[in-house]
Amino acid sequence: MIYLDYNATTPLIPEVKSRIISTMDFFGNPSSLHIPGIMAKKVIEDARKSVASLINCNPEEIIFTSGGTESDNIATIGFAARFSSGHIISSSIEHPAIIRPLKRLAQMGFDVTEVPVRADGKIDPESIAGSIRKDTILISIMHANNETGVIQPIKEISGIAKQNGITFHTDAAQSVGKIDVDIKQLGVDLLSIAGHKYYGPKGIGAIYIKNGTKIDPVIFGASQERGISPGTENIMGIAGMAAASEVAPGEIKNRVNHAGELRAILLGGLTEGIRDVHINGNPESGLPNTLNISIKDIIANDIVVRLKDKMAFSAGSACHSGQHSPSGVLKAMGLDDNNAIASIRLSVGKFNTRDEMIEAVKILSSEIGKIRGY
């Protein structure tokens, strides 16, 4: 099995497995004042420092959550809850964890503007500036797109937000741990992280909340995580995410170079070996591990199923009861339904090899040849 779906989730690295196992005996409730509780609490606070160090912020600015989806909901609904109404700016290529909370806020009376993207998948910062109103309270633009890997000009957009006194959030679930993500350079007020996207466990994430930024909880309970994400903490998940966060800085450069090399093999082989291949987005200015292509007259979901015993990768469309729904991201970039349904996403990671990429090209080329009858 050749695994090429690292944007969906990543395997646990040995350091994470070891940390999780070593933390299993820290069973105490971190809210308790006895020794087992104190020991568990220390695991959390040490982890907070590790995650904060990864993105260059203060430990108290990190709140642990159940994952990127909760972090995104906190950043949108939790922030907007402080207002009775207002205007929010986002984009047409956001993850459902942003799109759906914003739809809910629209039902509650907030105005939401989705700025368009260019054909290369990038947002023009001027479209953000042109959408700002007197009542704009929040801008939320993802850092790197999960389908195409396109990286957005977050620093420029955050500068526009700051000039207008508007809080700015970025969903960085796909970028943290894959490329350098520095809060000070990005200039954001809120940032979402998902542990399982950079070799940590599932079910754990974090949100960076800049000191002074006010957020209300979206679920209600006791005072854990400053009451913003209440509930008894997931100690093993937090410890695992900490281990992933500690390993990442020393590997980022190698991860970028390794992924870029593997993607180049895929891109070169597929464009040479398969007719009518269209590249979605601009690989040269996106995440180094992500390649999204459309293959003319192909239904990508069918390819995924046909090759499920040999390769793991994603299609750029959803399939419900035999009906194929094109990717909203690719549609926003100007692709028609046929090309959107014909798109596949190949995302590589640290455990992939050059030989696997060469074999993946052979497998895909052969299968598409069979479908096309040659």
Buried (B, 14 or more C-beta within 10 A) or exposed (E): EBBBBBBBBBEBBEBBBEBBEEBEEBEBBBEEEEEBBEBBBEBBEBBBBBBBBBBBBEBEBBBBBBBBBBBBBBBBBBBBBEBEEBBBBBBBBBBEBBBBBBEBBEEEEBBBBBBEBBEBBBBBBEBBBEBBEEEBBBBBBBBBBBBBBBBBBBEBBBBBBBEBEBBBBBBBBBBBBBBBBEBEEBBBBBBBBBBBBBBBBBBBBBBBBBEEBEBBBBEEEEEBBEBBBBEEBBBBBBBBBBBBBBBBBEBBEEBBEBBBBBBBBBBEBBBEBBEEBBBBBBBEEBBBBBBBBBBBEBBBBBBBEBBEEEBBBBBBBEBEEEEBBBBBBBBBBBBEBEBBBBBBBBBBBBEBEEEBBEBBBEBBBEBBEEBBEE
